[in-house]
Amino acid sequence: MKIPCRLVMEMRIMGGSDVIMAPQRGNTHGTLSIEILTPNNVDGEEFFDFMQVVTDKWLDMKDLKGNFLRSRPHWAKQWEKLKVHGEDIVDYMRNVYADDIPEFAKLLHCVAEQGGFSLEDSMDMFSNENLDYFFKDAVMNPK
């Protein structure tokens, strides 16, 4: 296998977070964040294959009790075509954030109400296919 990571693989150790949709949320012992970078002239398929190998290793990590870690990618990074244990990562993320999404949608409704706008208008203006997949049901039908 070729290794097309021709810049850097950045790693940061940080604390947990109380922010609802933050990847670090609930990680009381801290979070290790990695970012894989490469120049644009690297073959995209080659780089994707490498990202999948790194993702497989990363998401195969377990805690001391043998449970998979609650690993989550950064929302703004390139991950949407990856797989996690054979499942599309978008499905994995929807499952791993299942308890957080309704809480987030409830707060979005409060923000919209206080701002005098509708979430439907916001979704029409700012959403995309992935965001619709994660949030549309919860936003349009809050619990």
N, C-alpha and C positions, 0 to 999 in steps of 0.2 A: 504494500500500500504506500502511496505517495503521501508525504506530509506537507501540505500546502500552507502551513502557518508560517509565513515569511516575514512577519513583523514581530509580534509578541503575543504571548498568552498572559494576560494580566490577571493577577489574583489579589483580592482585597479581603481582609478579615474585618468584620464589623459586628456591632451589637445587633440585638433583635429590634423589633419595631412594633408599635401599637397602631400604625397606619393600616387601615382595613385591607387594602389590596396590595400592600407591600409584600414582595417575596420573602422578606425577613420576618414577617409577622409570626409571632408564636415561637420563634427560635430563641428560647431563653438562654441557651449556651453560646449564642452568637451565630454568625452566618459567614460562610466563605463564598465569595463571589468571584466567578471567573469570566473572562471575556476573551474570545479568540479573534484575532485581527489578522488580516492579510491584505495585500494590495489588490486593486481592481483588476490587474492584469493576470491574476491567477485564474485558472479554469474554474468556473462556477460549480460544475458537477464534482470536480475533484475536491474543492473546498467543502461542499455540502457533505460529501462522503466522510471527510475528516471530522466535520462537526458532529455527524451522527455517531462516529466512534467515540468521541469525547463525551457526548450526551449519554451513550450507553454505559460508559464507565461511571460517569457522575451520578446517573439515576439508579445505578445498581448498588449504591452505598447504603449501608444499614446502620442502625443504632446498636447499642450494646445488647439490646434484647432481641435483635434479629429482624426488626421491623424496618422497612424502607423509610428513609428520611423523607420529610415533607418538602422535597426539593421543587423549586419553581423558578422558571427563567424570568428575567427582567422583561416587563411588558414592552419596552421600546426596542428590544433587540430582535435579531433575525432568528426565528425559531419555528415559524408556522408550518414548515413541511417536515419537521423531524418526527421521529417515532419514540415512544416510551414503552418499553416492554411489549412491542408489537402494535401498540395502539397509537393513533394520531395524537400528537402532542396537544392539539386543541381540545380533544376529548379528555385527555389526562388533566389539563389545566382546569377545565370546567368541573371535573370531579374534585380536584384538590382544593378548589376555591368554592365548593358547593355551599359551605356554611357562611362564607364571606360575601358572596354575591347579593343575597337578599338584604343583608345589613347595608351594603354599599348602595343598593337601589333605594332603600328607605331614606338614606341621607341625601341622595340625589333629588328625591322628591321634595325634601325640606328646602334644599338650596333653590330649586326651581320655584317653589311657592314663595319664598322670601324674595326672590329676584324678579318675580312677576312674569315668568315665562313657563312654557310647558316642556316637559321632557320629550314629548313627541317631536316638537320643533327642534330641540337639541339633537335628538337622534338623527333626524333628517339632515341636519346641517353637518354634524361632526362625526357621525358613526361610519363604520366600514363593515365589511363582511365578518371579520373576526369579532369585532366589538358587538355586532348584532347577535352573533352566535352565543357569546358569553352573557350578555346583559339584557337583550331585548325582552325576553319573557319576564324577567324579574323587574325591569323598569316599567313595562307596560301593565304588568299584573302584580303589583307589590303585595307582600303578605303582611 
